[in-house]
Amino acid sequence: SVGYNLPTSLIKKIRLSALSVYFTGQNLWVWSPMFKHTRNMDPENIEQADPELNKNAGQGMAYPMLKTYTLGINVTL
């Protein structure tokens, strides 16, 4: 998480008592070998991604952890 509180000298001009901006991210640096394999994968052939049907499916063919981005503004009147 990264946040910034705007200076009160700027905030008073727009009749606010506090204003802050923040960014939060989760799993930002996740990498998976799946990304290099998806070019050769047929999206309609589920057998390519199923580890029980394809012995190579466990070699980076599972979906990676999801990345989450949050951008927000906190305003106090």
Distance bins in CASP14 RR format, pairs under 12 A and 6 or more apart:
PFRMAT RR
TARGET T0000
AUTHOR 0000-0000-0000
RMODE 2
METHOD distances of the structure
MODEL  1
1 20 0 0 0 0 0 1 0 0 0 0 0
1 21 0 0 0 0 0 1 0 0 0 0 0
1 22 1 0 0 1 0 0 0 0 0 0 0
1 23 1 0 0 1 0 0 0 0 0 0 0
1 24 1 0 1 0 0 0 0 0 0 0 0
1 25 1 0 0 1 0 0 0 0 0 0 0
1 26 0 0 0 0 1 0 0 0 0 0 0
1 28 0 0 0 0 0 1 0 0 0 0 0
1 68 0 0 0 0 0 1 0 0 0 0 0
1 69 0 0 0 0 0 1 0 0 0 0 0
1 70 0 0 0 0 1 0 0 0 0 0 0
1 71 0 0 0 0 0 1 0 0 0 0 0
1 72 0 0 0 0 0 1 0 0 0 0 0
2 20 0 0 0 0 0 1 0 0 0 0 0
2 21 0 0 0 0 1 0 0 0 0 0 0
2 22 1 0 0 1 0 0 0 0 0 0 0
2 23 1 0 1 0 0 0 0 0 0 0 0
2 24 1 0 0 1 0 0 0 0 0 0 0
2 25 0 0 0 0 1 0 0 0 0 0 0
2 28 0 0 0 0 0 1 0 0 0 0 0
2 69 0 0 0 0 0 1 0 0 0 0 0
2 70 0 0 0 0 0 1 0 0 0 0 0
2 71 0 0 0 0 0 1 0 0 0 0 0
2 72 0 0 0 0 0 1 0 0 0 0 0
3 19 0 0 0 0 0 1 0 0 0 0 0
3 20 1 0 0 1 0 0 0 0 0 0 0
3 21 1 0 0 1 0 0 0 0 0 0 0
3 22 1 0 1 0 0 0 0 0 0 0 0
3 23 1 0 0 1 0 0 0 0 0 0 0
3 24 0 0 0 0 1 0 0 0 0 0 0
3 25 0 0 0 0 0 1 0 0 0 0 0
3 70 0 0 0 0 0 1 0 0 0 0 0
3 71 0 0 0 0 0 1 0 0 0 0 0
3 72 0 0 0 0 1 0 0 0 0 0 0
3 73 0 0 0 0 0 1 0 0 0 0 0
3 74 0 0 0 0 1 0 0 0 0 0 0
4 10 0 0 0 0 0 1 0 0 0 0 0
4 18 0 0 0 0 0 1 0 0 0 0 0
4 19 0 0 0 0 1 0 0 0 0 0 0
4 20 1 0 0 1 0 0 0 0 0 0 0
4 21 1 0 1 0 0 0 0 0 0 0 0
4 22 1 0 0 1 0 0 0 0 0 0 0
4 23 0 0 0 0 1 0 0 0 0 0 0
4 71 0 0 0 0 0 1 0 0 0 0 0
4 72 0 0 0 0 0 1 0 0 0 0 0
4 73 0 0 0 0 0 1 0 0 0 0 0
4 74 0 0 0 0 0 1 0 0 0 0 0
5 11 0 0 0 0 1 0 0 0 0 0 0
5 16 0 0 0 0 0 1 0 0 0 0 0
5 17 0 0 0 0 0 1 0 0 0 0 0
5 18 1 0 0 1 0 0 0 0 0 0 0
5 19 1 0 0 1 0 0 0 0 0 0 0
5 20 1 0 1 0 0 0 0 0 0 0 0
5 21 0 0 0 0 1 0 0 0 0 0 0
5 22 0 0 0 0 1 0 0 0 0 0 0
5 73 0 0 0 0 0 1 0 0 0 0 0
5 74 0 0 0 0 1 0 0 0 0 0 0
5 75 0 0 0 0 0 1 0 0 0 0 0
5 76 0 0 0 0 0 1 0 0 0 0 0
6 12 0 0 0 0 0 1 0 0 0 0 0
6 13 0 0 0 0 0 1 0 0 0 0 0
6 14 0 0 0 0 1 0 0 0 0 0 0
6 16 0 0 0 0 1 0 0 0 0 0 0
6 17 0 0 0 0 0 1 0 0 0 0 0
6 18 0 0 0 0 1 0 0 0 0 0 0
6 19 1 0 1 0 0 0 0 0 0 0 0
6 20 1 0 0 1 0 0 0 0 0 0 0
6 21 1 0 0 1 0 0 0 0 0 0 0
6 22 0 0 0 0 0 1 0 0 0 0 0
6 73 0 0 0 0 1 0 0 0 0 0 0
6 74 0 0 0 0 0 1 0 0 0 0 0
6 75 0 0 0 0 0 1 0 0 0 0 0
6 76 0 0 0 0 0 1 0 0 0 0 0
7 13 0 0 0 0 0 1 0 0 0 0 0
7 16 0 0 0 0 0 1 0 0 0 0 0
7 18 0 0 0 0 0 1 0 0 0 0 0
7 19 0 0 0 0 1 0 0 0 0 0 0
7 20 0 0 0 0 0 1 0 0 0 0 0
8 14 0 0 0 0 0 1 0 0 0 0 0
8 15 0 0 0 0 0 1 0 0 0 0 0
8 16 0 0 0 0 1 0 0 0 0 0 0
8 17 0 0 0 0 1 0 0 0 0 0 0
8 18 1 0 0 1 0 0 0 0 0 0 0
8 19 0 0 0 0 1 0 0 0 0 0 0
8 20 0 0 0 0 0 1 0 0 0 0 0
8 76 0 0 0 0 0 1 0 0 0 0 0
9 16 0 0 0 0 0 1 0 0 0 0 0
9 19 0 0 0 0 0 1 0 0 0 0 0
10 16 0 0 0 0 1 0 0 0 0 0 0
10 18 0 0 0 0 0 1 0 0 0 0 0
10 19 0 0 0 0 1 0 0 0 0 0 0
11 17 1 0 0 1 0 0 0 0 0 0 0
11 18 1 0 0 1 0 0 0 0 0 0 0
11 19 1 0 1 0 0 0 0 0 0 0 0
11 20 0 0 0 0 1 0 0 0 0 0 0
11 21 0 0 0 0 0 1 0 0 0 0 0
11 74 0 0 0 0 0 1 0 0 0 0 0
11 75 0 0 0 0 1 0 0 0 0 0 0
11 76 0 0 0 0 1 0 0 0 0 0 0
11 77 0 0 0 0 0 1 0 0 0 0 0
12 18 0 0 0 0 0 1 0 0 0 0 0
12 19 0 0 0 0 0 1 0 0 0 0 0
13 19 0 0 0 0 0 1 0 0 0 0 0
14 75 0 0 0 0 1 0 0 0 0 0 0
14 76 0 0 0 0 0 1 0 0 0 0 0
14 77 0 0 0 0 0 1 0 0 0 0 0
15 75 0 0 0 0 0 1 0 0 0 0 0
15 76 0 0 0 0 0 1 0 0 0 0 0
15 77 1 0 0 1 0 0 0 0 0 0 0
16 73 0 0 0 0 0 1 0 0 0 0 0
16 74 0 0 0 0 0 1 0 0 0 0 0
16 75 1 0 0 1 0 0 0 0 0 0 0
16 76 1 0 0 1 0 0 0 0 0 0 0
16 77 1 0 0 1 0 0 0 0 0 0 0
17 74 0 0 0 0 0 1 0 0 0 0 0
17 75 0 0 0 0 1 0 0 0 0 0 0
17 76 1 0 1 0 0 0 0 0 0 0 0
17 77 1 0 0 1 0 0 0 0 0 0 0
18 73 0 0 0 0 0 1 0 0 0 0 0
18 74 1 0 0 1 0 0 0 0 0 0 0
18 75 1 0 0 1 0 0 0 0 0 0 0
18 76 1 1 0 0 0 0 0 0 0 0 0
18 77 0 0 0 0 1 0 0 0 0 0 0
19 72 0 0 0 0 0 1 0 0 0 0 0
19 73 1 0 0 1 0 0 0 0 0 0 0
19 74 1 0 0 1 0 0 0 0 0 0 0
19 75 1 0 1 0 0 0 0 0 0 0 0
19 76 1 0 0 1 0 0 0 0 0 0 0
19 77 0 0 0 0 0 1 0 0 0 0 0
20 72 0 0 0 0 1 0 0 0 0 0 0
20 73 1 0 0 1 0 0 0 0 0 0 0
20 74 1 0 1 0 0 0 0 0 0 0 0
20 75 0 0 0 0 1 0 0 0 0 0 0
20 76 0 0 0 0 1 0 0 0 0 0 0
21 70 0 0 0 0 0 1 0 0 0 0 0
21 71 1 0 0 1 0 0 0 0 0 0 0
21 72 1 0 0 1 0 0 0 0 0 0 0
21 73 1 0 1 0 0 0 0 0 0 0 0
21 74 1 0 0 1 0 0 0 0 0 0 0
21 75 0 0 0 0 0 1 0 0 0 0 0
22 69 0 0 0 0 0 1 0 0 0 0 0
22 70 1 0 0 1 0 0 0 0 0 0 0
22 71 1 0 0 1 0 0 0 0 0 0 0
22 72 1 0 1 0 0 0 0 0 0 0 0
22 73 1 0 0 1 0 0 0 0 0 0 0
22 74 1 0 0 1 0 0 0 0 0 0 0
23 68 0 0 0 0 0 1 0 0 0 0 0
23 69 1 0 0 1 0 0 0 0 0 0 0
23 70 1 0 0 1 0 0 0 0 0 0 0
23 71 1 0 1 0 0 0 0 0 0 0 0
23 72 1 0 0 1 0 0 0 0 0 0 0
23 73 0 0 0 0 0 1 0 0 0 0 0
24 67 0 0 0 0 0 1 0 0 0 0 0
24 68 1 0 0 1 0 0 0 0 0 0 0
24 69 1 0 0 1 0 0 0 0 0 0 0
24 70 1 0 1 0 0 0 0 0 0 0 0
24 71 0 0 0 0 1 0 0 0 0 0 0
24 72 0 0 0 0 1 0 0 0 0 0 0
25 66 0 0 0 0 0 1 0 0 0 0 0
25 67 1 0 0 1 0 0 0 0 0 0 0
25 68 1 0 1 0 0 0 0 0 0 0 0
25 69 1 0 1 0 0 0 0 0 0 0 0
25 70 1 0 0 1 0 0 0 0 0 0 0
25 71 0 0 0 0 1 0 0 0 0 0 0
25 72 0 0 0 0 0 1 0 0 0 0 0
26 65 0 0 0 0 1 0 0 0 0 0 0
26 66 0 0 0 0 1 0 0 0 0 0 0
26 67 1 0 0 1 0 0 0 0 0 0 0
26 68 1 0 1 0 0 0 0 0 0 0 0
26 69 0 0 0 0 1 0 0 0 0 0 0
26 70 0 0 0 0 1 0 0 0 0 0 0
27 64 0 0 0 0 1 0 0 0 0 0 0
27 65 1 0 1 0 0 0 0 0 0 0 0
27 66 1 0 0 1 0 0 0 0 0 0 0
27 67 1 0 1 0 0 0 0 0 0 0 0
27 68 1 0 0 1 0 0 0 0 0 0 0
27 69 0 0 0 0 0 1 0 0 0 0 0
28 65 0 0 0 0 0 1 0 0 0 0 0
28 66 0 0 0 0 0 1 0 0 0 0 0
28 67 1 0 0 1 0 0 0 0 0 0 0
28 68 0 0 0 0 1 0 0 0 0 0 0
28 69 0 0 0 0 1 0 0 0 0 0 0
28 70 0 0 0 0 0 1 0 0 0 0 0
29 64 0 0 0 0 0 1 0 0 0 0 0
29 65 0 0 0 0 0 1 0 0 0 0 0
29 67 0 0 0 0 1 0 0 0 0 0 0
30 63 0 0 0 0 0 1 0 0 0 0 0
30 64 1 0 1 0 0 0 0 0 0 0 0
30 65 1 0 1 0 0 0 0 0 0 0 0
30 66 0 0 0 0 1 0 0 0 0 0 0
30 67 1 0 0 1 0 0 0 0 0 0 0
30 68 0 0 0 0 0 1 0 0 0 0 0
31 60 0 0 0 0 0 1 0 0 0 0 0
31 64 1 0 0 1 0 0 0 0 0 0 0
31 65 0 0 0 0 0 1 0 0 0 0 0
31 67 0 0 0 0 0 1 0 0 0 0 0
32 38 0 0 0 0 1 0 0 0 0 0 0
32 58 0 0 0 0 0 1 0 0 0 0 0
32 59 0 0 0 0 0 1 0 0 0 0 0
32 60 1 0 0 1 0 0 0 0 0 0 0
32 61 0 0 0 0 1 0 0 0 0 0 0
32 62 1 0 0 1 0 0 0 0 0 0 0
32 63 1 0 0 1 0 0 0 0 0 0 0
32 64 1 1 0 0 0 0 0 0 0 0 0
32 65 0 0 0 0 1 0 0 0 0 0 0
32 66 0 0 0 0 0 1 0 0 0 0 0
32 67 0 0 0 0 0 1 0 0 0 0 0
33 56 0 0 0 0 0 1 0 0 0 0 0
33 57 0 0 0 0 0 1 0 0 0 0 0
33 58 0 0 0 0 1 0 0 0 0 0 0
33 59 1 0 0 1 0 0 0 0 0 0 0
33 60 1 0 1 0 0 0 0 0 0 0 0
33 61 0 0 0 0 1 0 0 0 0 0 0
33 62 0 0 0 0 1 0 0 0 0 0 0
33 63 0 0 0 0 0 1 0 0 0 0 0
33 64 0 0 0 0 1 0 0 0 0 0 0
34 40 0 0 0 0 0 1 0 0 0 0 0
34 41 0 0 0 0 1 0 0 0 0 0 0
34 48 0 0 0 0 0 1 0 0 0 0 0
34 49 0 0 0 0 1 0 0 0 0 0 0
34 56 0 0 0 0 0 1 0 0 0 0 0
34 57 0 0 0 0 0 1 0 0 0 0 0
34 58 0 0 0 0 1 0 0 0 0 0 0
34 59 0 0 0 0 1 0 0 0 0 0 0
34 60 1 0 1 0 0 0 0 0 0 0 0
34 61 1 0 1 0 0 0 0 0 0 0 0
34 62 1 0 0 1 0 0 0 0 0 0 0
34 63 1 0 0 1 0 0 0 0 0 0 0
34 64 1 0 0 1 0 0 0 0 0 0 0
34 65 0 0 0 0 0 1 0 0 0 0 0
35 41 0 0 0 0 0 1 0 0 0 0 0
35 60 0 0 0 0 1 0 0 0 0 0 0
35 61 0 0 0 0 0 1 0 0 0 0 0
35 63 0 0 0 0 0 1 0 0 0 0 0
35 64 0 0 0 0 1 0 0 0 0 0 0
36 59 0 0 0 0 0 1 0 0 0 0 0
36 60 0 0 0 0 1 0 0 0 0 0 0
36 61 0 0 0 0 0 1 0 0 0 0 0
37 48 0 0 0 0 1 0 0 0 0 0 0
37 49 0 0 0 0 1 0 0 0 0 0 0
37 54 0 0 0 0 0 1 0 0 0 0 0
37 56 0 0 0 0 1 0 0 0 0 0 0
37 57 0 0 0 0 1 0 0 0 0 0 0
37 58 0 0 0 0 0 1 0 0 0 0 0
37 59 1 0 0 1 0 0 0 0 0 0 0
37 60 1 0 0 1 0 0 0 0 0 0 0
37 61 1 0 1 0 0 0 0 0 0 0 0
37 62 0 0 0 0 0 1 0 0 0 0 0
37 63 0 0 0 0 0 1 0 0 0 0 0
37 64 0 0 0 0 0 1 0 0 0 0 0
38 48 0 0 0 0 1 0 0 0 0 0 0
38 49 0 0 0 0 1 0 0 0 0 0 0
38 60 0 0 0 0 0 1 0 0 0 0 0
38 61 0 0 0 0 1 0 0 0 0 0 0
38 63 0 0 0 0 0 1 0 0 0 0 0
38 64 0 0 0 0 0 1 0 0 0 0 0
40 48 0 0 0 0 1 0 0 0 0 0 0
40 56 0 0 0 0 0 1 0 0 0 0 0
40 61 0 0 0 0 0 1 0 0 0 0 0
41 47 0 0 0 0 0 1 0 0 0 0 0
41 48 1 0 1 0 0 0 0 0 0 0 0
41 49 1 0 0 1 0 0 0 0 0 0 0
41 50 0 0 0 0 0 1 0 0 0 0 0
41 54 0 0 0 0 0 1 0 0 0 0 0
41 56 0 0 0 0 0 1 0 0 0 0 0
41 57 0 0 0 0 0 1 0 0 0 0 0
41 60 0 0 0 0 0 1 0 0 0 0 0
41 61 1 0 0 1 0 0 0 0 0 0 0
42 48 1 0 0 1 0 0 0 0 0 0 0
42 49 0 0 0 0 1 0 0 0 0 0 0
42 54 0 0 0 0 0 1 0 0 0 0 0
43 49 0 0 0 0 1 0 0 0 0 0 0
45 53 0 0 0 0 1 0 0 0 0 0 0
45 54 0 0 0 0 1 0 0 0 0 0 0
45 57 0 0 0 0 0 1 0 0 0 0 0
45 61 0 0 0 0 0 1 0 0 0 0 0
46 52 0 0 0 0 0 1 0 0 0 0 0
46 53 1 0 0 1 0 0 0 0 0 0 0
46 54 0 0 0 0 1 0 0 0 0 0 0
46 57 0 0 0 0 0 1 0 0 0 0 0
46 61 0 0 0 0 0 1 0 0 0 0 0
47 53 1 0 1 0 0 0 0 0 0 0 0
47 54 1 0 1 0 0 0 0 0 0 0 0
47 55 0 0 0 0 0 1 0 0 0 0 0
47 56 0 0 0 0 0 1 0 0 0 0 0
47 57 0 0 0 0 1 0 0 0 0 0 0
47 61 0 0 0 0 0 1 0 0 0 0 0
48 54 1 0 1 0 0 0 0 0 0 0 0
48 55 0 0 0 0 0 1 0 0 0 0 0
48 56 0 0 0 0 1 0 0 0 0 0 0
48 57 1 0 0 1 0 0 0 0 0 0 0
48 58 0 0 0 0 0 1 0 0 0 0 0
48 59 0 0 0 0 0 1 0 0 0 0 0
48 60 0 0 0 0 0 1 0 0 0 0 0
48 61 1 0 0 1 0 0 0 0 0 0 0
49 56 0 0 0 0 1 0 0 0 0 0 0
49 57 1 0 1 0 0 0 0 0 0 0 0
49 58 0 0 0 0 1 0 0 0 0 0 0
49 59 0 0 0 0 0 1 0 0 0 0 0
49 60 0 0 0 0 1 0 0 0 0 0 0
49 61 1 0 1 0 0 0 0 0 0 0 0
49 62 1 0 0 1 0 0 0 0 0 0 0
49 63 0 0 0 0 1 0 0 0 0 0 0
50 56 0 0 0 0 0 1 0 0 0 0 0
50 57 1 0 1 0 0 0 0 0 0 0 0
50 58 0 0 0 0 1 0 0 0 0 0 0
50 61 0 0 0 0 1 0 0 0 0 0 0
50 62 0 0 0 0 0 1 0 0 0 0 0
51 57 1 0 1 0 0 0 0 0 0 0 0
51 58 1 0 1 0 0 0 0 0 0 0 0
51 59 0 0 0 0 1 0 0 0 0 0 0
51 60 0 0 0 0 0 1 0 0 0 0 0
51 61 1 0 0 1 0 0 0 0 0 0 0
51 62 1 0 0 1 0 0 0 0 0 0 0
52 58 0 0 0 0 0 1 0 0 0 0 0
53 61 0 0 0 0 0 1 0 0 0 0 0
54 60 0 0 0 0 0 1 0 0 0 0 0
54 61 1 0 0 1 0 0 0 0 0 0 0
54 62 0 0 0 0 0 1 0 0 0 0 0
55 61 0 0 0 0 0 1 0 0 0 0 0
56 62 0 0 0 0 0 1 0 0 0 0 0
57 63 0 0 0 0 0 1 0 0 0 0 0
END
